Amino acid sequence: MENLRKEMIEKIIIMCLEQNVNTTEDFVSFLITLFHLNPIYKMDDENLIRDIVEKICNEKKISLTILKIQLYFAKHYHTRDEVVKRYRLRLHQKSGPLVAEICKTEKIANRQEFEKLYQKILTVITILSGLGNPTVTAVIQEVSTTLKSIFQPLELEYYVKMSKREKEEQLMELMCIVAGIRLFNRDCQRGGEGIDDLPAILQKAIKRSREIIMEFLEHLMTKIYKFTAIVEKICFAKELPINIFSRKNIEWAIDMLTVSRQQEIYISDKEIQNYLERLQKRFFKLHDTVRYKTAIPSTEPQFIDLTDIWMGLQDEVIIISGINNFFWELQTLTTKNYVNTFNETLMLDMLSDKKVLTDAERLELSMGELIDECGQCTIYYPNDTVDFENINLEFLGFCAWMFIRKGVLIPGNPNNGVVEWKGKYYVFCSIEAAKEFGKDPDRYVYNGLNFIRNNFEYVYLFQVYDDVRALQTQEMISEQAPDLKIRNHQMVQTDLHILPSFIDKNYSSNIWELRNKALHLATISRYKTRSTQTHKSNFRYGVYVQAAPPRDKEVQTRRDNYTNTKKLLTYIFGLRGRNDDNQHVVSFLETELKHLYE
């Protein structure tokens, strides 16, 4: 299957080159995936190849620009966390070999090896912190001086005896503390060689980026408002001049509105402002700590936190740089295709006397009109719904009925009410549109998906790939609508350590090892025990052992008896009237005087 796809891609590229059109494997593969969503191409490779070649070679078609933008966005746009993760990974890959050499060292033989290991540690700390160039002498000297204040060179003898994990952890901790001290010294204007002024750089970069992007957005939104006015005129006007509003021109206006809407880009500097405020607070706290000569253990965590904040600012620089690069590439891609497709004269002719409204003005016209009827659909209003602004709207918040019926992007007004049907939320530009949708919501939803799979530039625009894929088996929408996947966010919290921990030493997750044990047991169960006796047996003798079962036995003496010692009685007499110490003592056994007591 994979080889067949590769052959198809190569064939399409060759056919495009024959018509002097250059394309890429990624773009062709992207189109093949989208075309396969339509079942008419499922088993018809010839028509698939022909239509894809026709699509690529028709460079004046605006939908081609939309698809190229979507592919570029999918390949090059990443989340903030992903961008930062990739940057940090590249940084660790640069220092990885040095860190490995440091951790492998288990013995220092001479002074030369001692100095070499210390220089490696200085280089790793400088690279990972991103504060200066390790090849600059002044930077390395400052790092060395700072490191000696918290880690004496003599401690390397104990450091090399640690485990690999302990070495890595201490190396990262030293990096954070050294970086924090250097940043603090820079703030005190007593060091900071090679450290850039990130707060100033960021603020300047944000301001410039916002100005450029907002200027582009302002120009773009002007076009969007004009094309939206033209599309509204097409949808609601009773009579239109045929020479201007031909089918070709109407399709052009709708496509231009779609490609313009796709270019909207937004940027926020809230995260950066938060980092700058945290940085300022940490500097103030460190100044107070050092002023009153607080102990070093109290300052080390603050230096580590300072490094963490500074690295956050470094991440923001990378993100801003990535956004600018992405913006310029996207703008270049769009401008290149706009030259062949944009016709301002035609746009003004189609607009004629139609009043151009902004999105905000269009929403104000329908403000206050609440949707009170929408069939069996559930209606949510902004004043009665918690987290109303966080509701995920289908079709990016454009009017569902206008898109499904006319294929146009007219902004809906969620303040009039959000309609929920089978776990999905829709907004409309008017009350009448919502009422029409409520008469048969299933039919409208499936008609919309059918329109998208025939105009697949909307698949990734609305992020409905899985929903359209559910219709893959049906060439036409039938009365029996397919079951679409209903997704919702759900959080599950399990009890911590609900059962006592138990580790089975004989447990194995390897399925082949389990099969081997099962086969071994099955083989043993079929074995038979046989005995064999040779004619002559050497050193053979028999031992017979007879065991008797244990039994209880009692022994009883004839009578109970006891014995007792005889009691000694002592009497002293002649104590009175004597000048010497010769007293008289008489002792008797108790039995000898027994007759006196009777």
Long-range contacts (C-beta under 8 A, 24 or more apart in sequence): 5-29, 5-32, 8-32, 8-45, 8-48, 8-49, 11-49, 12-49, 12-52, 12-53, 12-56, 15-49, 15-53, 16-53, 16-56, 16-57, 19-53, 19-57, 21-56, 21-57, 21-59, 23-56, 26-71, 26-75, 27-56, 27-67, 27-68, 27-71, 28-52, 28-56, 30-67, 30-70, 30-71, 30-74, 31-55, 31-56, 31-67, 34-67, 34-456, 34-459, 35-456, 36-472, 37-453, 37-456, 37-459, 37-465, 37-468, 37-469, 37-472, 38-453, 38-454, 38-456, 39-472, 39-473, 39-474, 39-475, 40-475, 42-472, 59-337, 59-340, 60-340, 60-341, 61-255, 61-341, 62-252, 62-255, 62-256, 62-258, 62-259, 62-337, 62-341, 63-255, 63-258, 63-259, 63-455, 63-457, 64-337, 65-259, 65-333, 65-334, 65-337, 65-338, 65-341, 66-255, 66-258, 66-259, 66-262, 66-457, 66-461, 67-456, 67-457, 68-333, 68-337, 69-259, 69-262, 69-263, 69-330, 69-333, 69-334, 70-262, 70-457, 70-460, 70-461, 72-329, 72-330, 72-333, 73-330, 74-460, 76-326, 76-329, 77-326, 78-322, 80-271, 80-319, 83-315, 83-318, 83-319, 83-322, 84-315, 84-318, 84-319, 87-315, 87-318, 91-127, 91-128, 91-130, 92-128, 94-127, 95-123, 95-124, 95-127, 95-128, 98-123, 98-124, 98-127, 99-124, 99-168, 99-171, 102-167, 102-171, 103-164, 103-167, 103-168, 104-164, 105-160, 106-160, 106-161, 107-160, 108-156, 108-157, 108-160, 114-153, 114-156, 117-156, 117-160, 118-153, 118-156, 121-147, 121-171, 121-174, 122-147, 124-171, 124-175, 125-171, 125-174, 125-175, 125-178, 125-179, 128-172, 128-175, 129-175, 129-176, 129-178, 129-179, 129-182, 129-307, 130-311, 130-314, 131-179, 131-182, 131-183, 131-192, 131-194, 131-195, 132-193, 132-194, 132-195, 133-194, 136-193, 136-194, 138-193, 138-194, 139-193, 139-194, 142-182, 142-191, 142-192, 142-193, 143-178, 143-182, 146-178, 146-181, 146-182, 146-185, 146-191, 147-174, 147-178, 149-181, 150-174, 150-177, 150-178, 150-181, 150-296, 150-300, 173-304, 175-307, 176-303, 176-304, 176-307, 176-308, 177-300, 177-303, 177-304, 177-307, 179-303, 179-306, 179-307, 179-310, 180-302, 180-303, 180-304, 180-305, 180-306, 180-307, 181-303, 183-306, 183-307, 183-310, 184-283, 184-286, 184-290, 184-303, 184-306, 187-283, 187-286, 187-287, 188-287, 198-310, 198-313, 198-314, 198-317, 199-276, 199-279, 199-313, 201-317, 202-272, 202-276, 202-313, 202-316, 202-317, 202-320, 203-276, 205-317, 205-320, 206-269, 206-272, 206-320, 209-267, 209-320, 209-323, 209-324, 209-327, 210-267, 210-269, 212-327, 213-265, 213-267, 213-327, 216-265, 216-327, 216-331, 217-264, 217-265, 220-260, 220-263, 220-264, 221-264, 221-358, 223-256, 223-260, 224-257, 224-260, 224-261, 224-264, 225-356, 225-357, 225-358, 225-359, 226-347, 226-351, 226-356, 227-253, 227-256, 227-257, 227-260, 227-347, 228-257, 228-357, 228-359, 228-362, 228-409, 228-410, 228-411, 229-351, 229-354, 229-355, 229-356, 229-357, 230-257, 230-347, 230-350, 230-351, 230-354, 231-257, 231-406, 231-408, 231-409, 231-410, 232-354, 232-410, 233-350, 233-351, 233-354, 234-406, 234-408, 235-402, 235-406, 235-408, 235-410, 244-346, 244-349, 244-350, 245-350, 249-346, 249-350, 252-341, 252-343, 252-346, 253-347, 253-350, 254-407, 254-408, 256-341, 256-342, 256-347, 257-408, 257-409, 258-409, 258-457, 258-458, 258-461, 259-334, 261-409, 262-461, 263-330, 263-334, 265-327, 265-330, 267-323, 271-316, 272-313, 272-316, 275-309, 275-312, 275-313, 275-316, 276-313, 278-309, 278-312, 279-306, 279-309, 279-310, 279-313, 282-306, 282-309, 359-411, 362-411, 362-429, 363-411, 363-413, 363-415, 366-413, 366-416, 366-429, 366-430, 367-413, 367-415, 367-416, 369-416, 369-430, 369-431, 370-416, 370-417, 370-431, 371-416, 371-417, 371-419, 371-428, 371-431, 371-434, 371-435, 372-431, 373-434, 373-435, 373-438, 374-417, 374-419, 374-434, 374-435, 374-437, 374-438, 375-435, 375-437, 375-438, 375-439, 375-440, 375-441, 376-438, 376-441, 377-419, 377-420, 377-421, 377-437, 377-438, 377-441, 378-419, 378-420, 378-421, 379-417, 379-418, 379-419, 379-420, 380-417, 380-418, 380-420, 380-425, 381-417, 381-418, 382-414, 382-415, 385-418, 388-414, 388-418, 391-418, 391-425, 392-425, 393-418, 393-425, 393-426, 393-427, 394-424, 394-425, 394-426, 394-462, 395-426, 395-448, 395-462, 396-461, 396-462, 397-427, 398-427, 399-427, 399-428, 399-429, 399-430, 399-433, 400-426, 400-427, 400-428, 400-433, 400-437, 400-444, 400-448, 401-428, 401-429, 401-433, 401-434, 401-436, 401-437, 401-444, 402-428, 402-429, 402-433, 403-448, 403-451, 404-437, 404-444, 404-445, 404-447, 404-448, 404-451, 407-451, 407-455, 421-445, 422-484, 422-486, 423-486, 423-487, 423-488, 424-486, 442-481, 443-477, 443-481, 445-484, 446-471, 446-477, 446-481, 446-482, 447-477, 449-484, 450-477, 566-590, 566-591, 569-593
